[in-house]
Amino acid sequence: LKGDHSVIFAMEEPEIALPPHAQRRLVDFVTKRMGQVIVTSHSPYVIEKFDHRSIVVLGRNGDGELSSAPIALPGGFKAKRYRDNRRQFAEAVLARAVLVVEGDTEADLIPAVADVLEADPSVDYLHPDLSGVTVFNAQSDSSVPLFAPVFKALGKPVYGIHDTPVRPLEPDVAAKAADFTQYKVIPYKGIEDLLTKEIPAAVHRRFLSTVAGRDDYPDKCGRLRPDMDDDTVQALTFEVLKARKAYGYGAALVAECGGLTELPASIANLLMQIDSDLRPAADDGVLSALPESGDDAPAGA
C-alpha cells in the first residue's frame, strides 16, 4: 500500500495541546486521510466524532489492573438515540457513574443541589464533579429507563430519577429500570411541584426577591408582596417556575437554600446516596476512551 491511506495514525490526548474546535478538525482530517486512526482521549469533543462501534472505554481498578469495554447498545436501543445524544454519551463514557434525569430543569438542578450540599459544613459530601458522576438528560420521563441497560453494560453504576408519569410506563420500558443501581420515581407530577412543596417558604421569599430583578421575570405572574402568607408565596413560586421552565429558575431557587435542611429532600437524599455508594471507589483510576477508525481496526483494540 502506498499513499496517505496506508498510514496508521496514533495520538495520545490531543486535548492537552489543542482547543475544542481544533480537536474536531484534527479528527475529521485524520479519519478521512489515514488508513487507521487510534486516539486515546478524555475529551468529549474528540470522542463524539467517532461512531460508538469504534470506541473502547478503558479504566484501571485500585490494584492498577487495566480493563476495557466496548459501547454495546442493547437490543431495541436505536442508534439514532445514541447519535442524538452523542455529546452526552461522550462525557458519560468517561464517568465513574451516571445519573439519568428527565429534562433540562432537572439537569440544571442536580449541580445546584450538589453545590449547596458541598457548601454545608455539617454534611460530609463529595461533589459529583470530584467523584466522577455525570448527569445525563434523557429528555423525557419515559426515556429515563431506556438508558439504564446502556450504562450498566459499560460496568458503571447508573442512577435514574423522574417524576410520576401522566400515564404508566410501558411494561418493556419499566422493565429496563431494573438495571439501575438505584431508581427513584418522585411522588409529584412535575419538578415544579417538588420544588414548591419540598423547599421552605422562607427560601421561596428569598428566591422571588432575587429573580424579581431579572429581565426575563414573568410579569404576568405578579410579584412578591410583604403581606403574602406562605401558601400564597409558594403558589407564586410555582407559577413563576412553570412560566420560565428551562430558563434556569429552578436552579436559582435551589441556590437560595442555606444548606441540607432547606434543600428538596427527594433530590438531596438521592445525591447523598450516590456519594455514599461511590466513596469506596473514590481512589480508582480515571477512565479514558479509545476511539478507533478504519476497516481493519480490531474490535476492542
C-alpha positions in Angstrom: 0.0 0.0 0.0 1.2 3.5 -0.8 0.0 7.0 0.0 -1.7 8.5 3.0 -4.3 5.8 3.3 -1.6 3.3 4.3 -0.8 5.3 7.4 -1.7 4.2 10.9 -2.1 7.5 12.8 -1.8 7.3 16.7 -2.2 10.3 19.0 -2.4 10.5 22.8 -4.7 13.0 24.4 -4.8 15.8 21.7 -6.8 17.9 24.1 -3.7 18.7 26.1 -2.4 21.0 23.3 -5.5 21.8 21.2 -8.7 23.8 21.8 -12.0 22.1 21.1 -12.5 23.4 17.6 -9.0 22.2 16.6 -9.6 18.8 18.2 -12.7 18.3 16.0 -10.9 19.4 12.8 -7.9 17.1 13.6 -10.2 14.1 13.9 -12.0 15.0 10.7 -8.8 15.2 8.8 -7.1 12.1 10.0 -10.1 9.8 9.7 -10.6 10.9 6.1 -6.9 10.7 5.1 -5.3 7.9 7.2 -5.8 4.2 6.9 -6.4 3.7 10.6 -6.6 6.2 13.5 -6.1 5.3 17.1 -6.6 8.1 19.6 -6.6 8.0 23.4 -8.6 10.8 24.8 -10.7 12.1 27.7 -12.1 14.9 25.6 -15.8 14.7 24.7 -15.1 16.9 21.6 -12.8 14.1 20.3 -14.9 11.1 21.4 -18.2 12.4 20.0 -16.6 12.4 16.5 -16.4 8.6 16.5 -19.2 6.1 16.0 -20.0 4.2 19.1 -18.8 1.0 17.5 -15.3 2.5 17.2 -15.0 3.4 20.9 -13.4 1.3 23.7 -13.7 2.5 27.3 -10.6 2.0 29.4 -10.1 2.0 33.1 -7.9 0.8 36.0 -9.1 -0.6 39.3 -7.5 0.1 42.7 -4.8 -2.6 42.0 -3.8 -0.9 38.7 -5.4 -3.6 36.6 -6.4 -2.4 33.1 -9.9 -3.2 31.8 -11.7 -2.3 28.7 -15.3 -2.4 27.4 -16.9 -1.5 24.1 -20.1 0.6 23.9 -22.6 -2.1 23.1 -26.1 -0.8 22.5 -28.7 -3.2 23.9 -31.4 -4.7 21.7 -34.2 -2.3 21.0 -32.0 0.8 21.6 -32.0 2.8 18.4 -28.6 4.0 17.1 -30.4 7.4 16.4 -30.9 7.8 20.1 -27.2 7.5 20.6 -26.4 9.9 17.7 -28.9 12.5 19.1 -27.1 12.4 22.4 -23.6 12.0 21.2 -22.0 14.8 23.3 -23.7 13.5 26.5 -22.6 9.9 25.7 -19.0 11.1 25.2 -19.0 12.6 28.7 -20.8 9.6 30.2 -18.3 7.0 29.0 -15.6 8.9 30.9 -17.6 9.0 34.1 -17.4 6.7 37.1 -21.2 6.8 37.4 -24.2 8.2 35.5 -27.3 9.9 36.9 -30.1 9.9 34.3 -32.7 12.7 34.6 -35.7 13.6 32.5 -35.2 17.1 31.3 -33.3 20.4 31.2 -34.7 21.7 34.5 -33.6 18.6 36.3 -30.2 18.6 34.6 -29.7 22.2 35.9 -31.0 21.3 39.4 -28.6 18.5 40.2 -25.4 20.6 40.1 -27.2 23.3 42.1 -28.2 20.9 44.8 -24.7 19.4 44.9 -23.2 22.9 45.3 -25.4 23.6 48.3 -24.5 20.2 49.8 -20.8 20.8 49.3 -21.0 24.2 50.9 -22.8 22.9 54.0 -20.2 22.3 56.7 -22.5 19.9 58.6 -22.6 17.5 55.6 -19.8 15.1 54.6 -20.4 15.2 50.9 -18.2 14.9 47.8 -19.3 16.9 44.8 -20.2 14.9 41.6 -17.5 16.7 39.7 -15.0 15.3 42.2 -16.5 11.8 42.5 -16.8 11.4 38.7 -20.6 11.5 38.3 -22.1 12.8 35.1 -25.7 14.0 34.7 -27.4 12.6 31.6 -30.5 14.3 30.2 -32.9 11.7 28.8 -35.3 14.5 27.6 -38.5 12.8 29.0 -39.6 10.7 31.9 -40.5 7.7 29.7 -36.9 7.8 28.3 -35.1 7.6 31.6 -35.2 3.8 32.0 -34.1 3.2 28.4 -30.5 4.3 29.3 -30.1 2.1 32.3 -29.0 -1.0 30.3 -26.6 1.0 28.2 -24.6 2.3 31.1 -24.8 -0.9 33.1 -23.3 -2.7 30.1 -20.3 -0.4 30.5 -19.9 -1.5 34.1 -20.9 1.8 35.5 -23.2 2.4 38.5 -26.3 4.1 36.9 -29.0 6.0 38.7 -32.3 7.3 37.5 -34.9 9.8 38.7 -38.0 11.2 37.2 -41.4 12.5 38.3 -44.6 10.4 38.2 -45.6 9.9 34.6 -49.1 11.1 33.4 -49.5 7.6 32.0 -47.8 4.5 33.4 -44.7 3.4 31.6 -45.0 0.7 29.0 -44.1 -2.7 30.6 -41.0 -3.2 28.4 -39.7 0.3 29.3 -40.5 -0.2 33.0 -38.6 -3.5 33.0 -35.4 -1.7 31.9 -35.4 0.2 35.2 -34.2 -3.0 36.9 -30.7 -2.2 35.6 -30.5 1.0 37.7 -28.3 0.8 40.7 -31.0 3.0 42.3 -34.1 4.2 40.7 -36.4 6.9 42.1 -39.8 8.0 40.9 -40.7 11.1 42.8 -44.3 11.4 44.0 -45.1 14.5 42.1 -46.4 15.2 38.6 -43.7 17.7 37.8 -40.4 19.2 39.1 -42.2 22.4 40.0 -44.5 20.5 42.4 -41.4 19.0 44.1 -39.6 22.3 44.4 -42.7 24.1 45.7 -43.6 21.6 48.3 -40.1 20.4 49.5 -38.4 23.8 49.9 -39.4 26.0 52.8 -41.4 29.2 52.2 -38.6 31.4 53.6 -36.4 30.2 50.6 -39.2 31.0 48.2 -39.3 34.5 49.5 -35.6 35.0 49.0 -35.9 33.5 45.5 -38.8 35.7 44.5 -37.0 38.8 45.8 -33.8 37.9 43.8 -35.4 37.0 40.5 -37.7 40.0 40.5 -34.9 42.0 39.1 -34.3 39.7 36.1 -35.1 40.9 32.6 -36.9 37.7 31.9 -39.1 37.7 35.0 -42.7 36.7 34.0 -44.6 39.8 35.0 -47.9 38.2 34.3 -47.4 36.0 37.4 -47.3 39.0 39.7 -44.6 39.8 42.2 -43.9 39.1 45.9 -45.6 41.3 48.4 -44.9 41.6 52.1 -48.5 40.7 53.1 -48.5 37.3 51.3 -48.8 34.3 53.5 -46.6 31.2 53.0 -49.2 29.3 50.9 -49.6 32.3 48.5 -45.8 32.7 48.3 -45.3 29.1 47.3 -48.1 29.3 44.8 -46.4 32.3 43.2 -43.2 30.4 43.0 -45.0 27.5 41.3 -46.4 29.9 38.7 -43.0 31.6 38.1 -41.3 28.2 37.7 -43.9 27.0 35.2 -43.8 30.2 33.2 -40.0 30.1 33.0 -39.3 26.4 32.7 -35.8 25.7 31.3 -34.7 29.3 32.0 -32.7 28.3 35.0 -35.2 29.5 37.5 -35.3 26.1 39.3 -31.6 26.1 39.8 -31.9 29.8 41.0 -34.4 28.7 43.7 -32.1 25.9 44.9 -29.2 28.3 45.0 -31.1 30.3 47.7 -31.1 27.2 50.0 -28.9 27.7 53.0 -27.9 24.0 53.5 -29.2 20.5 53.6 -32.3 21.3 55.7 -33.6 23.7 53.1 -32.9 21.5 50.0 -35.6 19.4 48.3 -35.2 16.1 50.1 -36.1 13.9 47.1 -33.1 15.1 45.2 -30.7 15.7 48.1 -31.2 12.2 49.5 -30.5 10.6 46.2 -27.3 12.6 45.7 -26.1 11.7 49.2 -26.9 8.0 48.5 -24.9 8.2 45.2 -22.0 9.8 47.1 -22.1 7.0 49.7 -22.1 4.3 47.1 -19.1 5.7 45.3 -16.9 6.6 48.2 -15.1 3.2 48.2 -14.2 3.8 44.5 -13.0 7.4 45.0 -9.4 6.4 44.5 -9.9 4.3 41.4 -8.1 5.3 38.2 -9.8 7.8 35.9 -11.5 6.3 32.8 -10.4 7.3 29.3 -11.8 6.4 26.0 -10.0 4.9 23.0 -11.7 5.7 19.7 -10.6 3.8 16.6 -11.2 4.1 12.9 -10.5 2.0 9.8 -11.9 -1.1 8.2 -9.2 -3.3 9.7 -9.4 -2.0 13.2 -9.8 -5.0 15.5 -12.7 -4.9 18.0 -11.6 -4.0 21.4 -8.1 -2.8 20.3 
